[in-house]
Amino acid sequence: MELRISRAALDEILSSAAASPDAEICGLLLGQATGRGAVVAALRPCANVAADPRDSFEVDPAALIGAHRAARAGGPALVGHYHSHPGGSPVPSARDAAAAEPGSYWIIAGSGALRAWYADGRPADGKGRFRAVTIVEADNR
């Protein structure tokens, strides 16, 4: 699987994460699913409304609802989200696994790097399961 995304979008995620060393940043990945993965056409940065944004994130529900409404009106689909792990690695945490929405793509920023993941579903233990996804830099216009 692959996630096609522009270099400008990747740089935006990295710079936002670097500008917030003490709190997780988050946002939505908008685009379309393909037979090989997904294409990200745009990012929508969102407020992190988590009770403790130092080590968790929660996308502002109003932004999430707005993205779903826009998609129903013919806009790009919500294919996933991104967030950061300040001071940590770009690997899903146990908290991420517990919140994983099956079928969604994740980009995690950590230690100055980005990695992409696909939430495969929930095994019997109730925790999310992730599969690494290849990031393909592409001009997705």
Buried (B, 14 or more C-beta within 10 A) or exposed (E): BBBBBBEEBBEBBBEBBEEBEEBBBBBBBBBBEEEEBBBBBBBBBBBBBBEEBEBBBBBBEEBBEBBBEBBEEEBBBBBBBBBBBBEBEBBBBEEBBEBBEEEBBBBBBBEEEBBBBBBEEBEEEEBBBBEEBEBBEBEBE
